[in-house]
Amino acid sequence: MRRTALLPALLLAACASHPPAPDADALARLLATGAAPHARLAGFDLGGHDLRAMDLRGADLRQARLAGARLQGALLHGADLRGADLSGAVLDGADLSAAHLGDVHAPRSRWRGAVLEGARLTQADLTEADLTGAHGALADLSRARLPRATLARADLTEAHLAGADLTGADLSGARLIRARLRGARLRQARLGGADLFRAELVKADLTRADLSGARLSVADGRGAVLAGARLRDAQMIGVKLIHADLRRADLSGADLREADFIEADLTEADLGEAVMQLAKLGYARAHRTRFTDADLGKAVLRRGDFSDADFRGARLKWADLTLARLNGALFRRADLHKADLSGADLSGADFGGARHLDLAIGLARARHLERARY
């Protein structure tokens, strides 16, 4: 069907629309020429229609019905689509920069490579939507619903995603540099290889999320929940994880230099072969945590709970272990050159084959030294 053949039906829909008054002439112009910038089309039923590459810049499409519409390559810069129905619509390559999409209903819609820079999508429903490779720098997706959505390789640099629901979403390879994800729900989300440099993850829920190989350097994850998360080989230099929940998380091989784990819960986490020089683990809970072959040079573990932790083969040169709970911990083959054990609880600790224990500081002042094994 030719686009012009749609005119009678669409004009009838216009007559039934609610204020603001629709612009029937603009609709006729759009269908005849493919361009109707700044047109008043609020409430129109354009569902299922072919609107590819049409020029609707600055158009008023509030509460318009665009379910199943084909909008590939459409120009919608600055358009107002608040409350519009875009369920199942295809917007691949469309330009929606600076568009207002608040409260839009767009489950299972497709936005591959779409331009959403500076767009406002607050509280939008994008359940299972496909935004692969979308350009959403500075976009506002606060409180948006994106469960099981695909945002692989999307650019969300400095995007606002506070309170967004990204449960089970695919963000693999996405750019989230300086993105604001405070309180976002990312349970079981896939973020492998994603770039979260300086991202705000305060109190975000990343339970069982996959962040393998992701970059989280200097990210702020205070109070974040990362229980059971996979962070294997992640770059996390200077990350802040104060009070974070990392129980049973896999951080093996991660670069955690200068990371801040003060008062974090690392119970049964895996930090094997992690690089943790100058890391802060004061007051951390790390019961039965694995630190095998990790580099903890000059790390601060003061007053932390490392009972039954596994430090076999770990490098603890100049580490601060003062007043730490080390009862039952394994230090076989660990390098304790100048490590400070003053006031540490060593009951049941196993130092068999430990290196440079004779050069450790404060060993004589450690508690229950006589109950340790050598």
N, C-alpha and C positions, 0 to 999 in steps of 0.2 A: 504493500500500500504506500502510495506517495504521501509525503508529510502533509501536503496541502489538503489531502483528502480527509485529514483529521480535524479540519477547521470547524465544521458544523457541530460535531460532538463536543469539542472543547469549548466552543462559544456557549453551548447550552449549560455546560458545567460552570462557566463563568457567571451565568445569570443566577445560578443557585448559590453562589459564594456569599460569604458573610463579609462585612466591612473589615479592612478598608476595601473600597470599591475596586474590583478587578479592572484591568486595562485591556478590554477586548481588542482594541486596535493594536496594542503592543503584541498581543498573542498572534493576531493575524500577520503582523510584521515578522514575528519570530519564525512562524511556519513558512512564510514566503521567502524570507531572506536569510534565516538562520541567525539573526541578530536582533536582540531587544534589550539592550543594556538599561538598567534602572526601571525595568517594567514592574508594574504592580500585578503580581500573579498569586497573591496570598490565597490559600484555600483551593486553588485549581486542582483538578484531578488529571494528572499527567502520567498516571501509572502505566507502566509497560510500554511507553512510547519511545520512539527513537529521537533522542535529543543530542546525538553525538556532535561534538565540535561546535555546538551552538553558543552564541555569545549572550550570557545572562549576567554580565558583570553588574554588581550593585543591585540586582533584582530583588524584589520583595517576594519571597517564596514561603513566607511563614505558614505553617500548617498545610503546606501543599502536599498532595498525595502523589508521590513519585515512586511507589513500590514497583520494583522490577524495571524501572526506566533505564534506558541505555544512555549514559552521559559521558562516555569515553571522550576525553579531550575537550570537554565543555569548559567554557570560561565562566567561572563563578566567583571571581575575585570580589571580595567585599559583599557578596550576596547574603541576604538574611534568610536562613532556612530554619529558624527556630521552630521546634515542634513538628517539623516536616516528617513524613513517612518515607524513608528510603530503604525499607526492608527489601533485601534481594536486589537492590539497584547496583548497576555497574558504573563505577566512576574512575576507571583506570586512566591515569594520565591527566585527569581533570585538574584545573587550577582553582583551588578553593582557598587560596591565600587570603588571610584577613577576613574570611567568611565567618558568619555567626551561625553555629550549628548546635547551640545549646538545646538540650532535651530532644534532640533528633532521635527518631526511632529507626535504627538501621541494622537490625540483626541480619547476619549472613550476607551483608553487602560486600562489594569488592572495590578496593581503592588502590590497586597496585600502581605504584609510582605516582600517585596523586600528590599534588602540591598543597600542603596544609600549613604552610609556614604562617605563624601568627594567628591561625584560626582558633575560634573559641568553640570547644566541644564539651563544655561543662555539663555533667550529668547525661551525656549522650549514651544511648544504648547501642553498643557495637558488638554485641554478643556474637562470637564466631565470625566476626568480620575479617576480611583479608586485606591487610594494609602492607603487604610485602613491598619493601623498598619505598614506602611513602616518605615524603619530605615534610616533617612536622616540627622543624626547629621553632622554638618559642610558642608552640601551640599550647592551648589551655585545655587539658583533658582531666581537670580536677573532678573527682567523684564520678568519672565516666565508668560505664560498665563494659568491660572488655574480656569477660571470661572466654577462654579457649580461642581468643583472637590470634591472628597471625600477623606479627610485626617484624618478621625476620628482615634484617638489613635496613630497617627503617631508621631515618635520621630524626631523633627526638632530642637533639641538643638543646639544653636549657628549657625543655618542655615542662609544663606544670602538670604533674600526675598525682598530686596529693589526694589521698583517699580513694584513688582509682582501684577498681576491681580487675586485676589481671590474672586471676586464678587460672592456672593451666595454659596461659598464653605462651606463644612462641616468639621470643625476643632474641633469638640467636643471631649474633653478629650485629645487633642494633647499636646505634650510637646514642648513648644516654648521658653524654658529657654534661655535667652540671645540672642534670635533670632533677626536679624536685619530686621525690616519691615518698614524702613523709606520710606514714600511716597507710601506704598502699598495700593491697593484698596481692601477693605474688606467689601464693602457695603452689608448689609443683610447676612453676613457670620455667621455661627453658631460656636461659640467658648465656649459653655457652659462647665464648668469644665476644660477648657484648662489651662495650666500652662505657664504664660507669665512673670515669675519672671525675672526682670531686662531686659525685652525685649525692643528694641528700636522701638517706634511707632511714632516717630517725623513726623508730617504732614501726618500720615496715615488716610485714609478715612474709618471710621467704622460706617457710617450712618446706623442706624436701625439694627446694628449687635447685636447678642445675646451673651452676655458674662456672663450670670447668673452663679454665683458660681465660676467664673474663678479666678485665682490668678494673680494679676498684681502688686504685691508689688515691689516697687522700679523701676517700669517700667518708661520709659521716653516717655511720650505722649505729649510733647510740640507741640502746634499747631495742634494737632490731631482733627479730626471731629468725634464726637460721638453723633451727634444729633439724638434723638429718640432711642439711644442704650439701651439695657437692661443689667444692671449691678447689678441686684438684688443679695444681699448677696455675692458680690464679695469681695475678699481679696485684698485691695489696699493700704496697709500700705506704706507710703512714696512715693506714686506715684507722678510723676511730670505731671501736666496737665495745665501748664502755657499757657495762650492764647488759650486753647482748647475750642472747640464748643461742649457744653453739653446741648444744648437746648432740653427741654422735655425728657431728658434721665432719666431712672429709676435706681436710686442708692439706693433705699430703703434697709435698713438692711446691707449696705456695711460697711466694716471696712476701714475707711479712716483716721486713725490716722496719723498725720504728713503729710498728703497729701498736695500738693501745687497746689492751684487753682488761683494763682495770675493772675488777668486780664482775667480769664476764663469767658465764657458766660454760666451761669446756669439758664437762663430764663425758668421758668415753669418746672424745673427739680424736680424730687421727691427724697428727701433725708430723708424721714421719717424713724426714728429709726436707722439712720446711726450713726456709732461711729466716731466722728470727733475731738477727742481731739488733741489739738496742730496743727490743720489744718490751712493752710494759705489761706485766702479768700480776702486778700487785693485787692481793686480795682476790685473785681469780679462783674459781672452783674448777679443778682439773683432776678429779678423782678418776683413776684408771684411764687416764689420757695417754695417748701414744706419742712420744717425742723421739722415737728411734732415729738415730743419725741426723737429727735436726741440728742446726747451727744456732745456738742461743748465746753467742758471744756478747758479753756486756748487757745481757737482758736482765730485767728487774723482775724477780719472782717473790719479792718480799711479802711475807705474811700470806702467801697464797696456799691453797690446799692442793697438794700434789700427792696425796696419799695413794699408794699402789700405782703411781704413774710409771711409765716405761721410758727411761732415759738411756737405754742401751745404745752405745756408740755416739751419743749426743756430744756436741762440743759446747761446754759451759765455761769457757775461759772468761774470767773476770765477771761472771754472772753474780748477781746479788740474790742469794737464797736465804737471807737473814730472816729468822723467825718463821720460816715456811714449814708447813707440815709435809714431811717427806717420809712418813712412816710407811714401810712396805714398798717404797719406790725401788726400781731397778736401775743401777748405775754401772752395770757391767760394760767394760770398754769405754765408758764415758771419759771425756777429758775435763778434769776439774782444776786445771791450772789457774791459780789465784781466784777460784770461786769462793765466795764468802758464805760460810755455813754457820755463822754465829747465831746461836739461839734456835737453830733449826731442830725439829723433832726427827731424829734418825732411827727411831725404834723400828726394827725389822727391815731397815733399808739394806740393800744388797750392793756392796761395792766391789764384788769379786772382779778382778781384772781391770778395775778403774785406773785410769792414767792420771799421774800427777796429783794423786790424793794427798801426798806428803806436802805439796805446795799450796794446798787449799788454805784459805784464811779462816780463822775462828773455829777450826775443827774441835779444838779442846773445849770451846765454849758451847758446843752443840748439846742439845738435850738428848738423853738416852743413847749416848754414843756407844755405851757398853752393849746395847742390844742390837747394834748393827752387825751385819755380816761382811767379812772381808775375804 
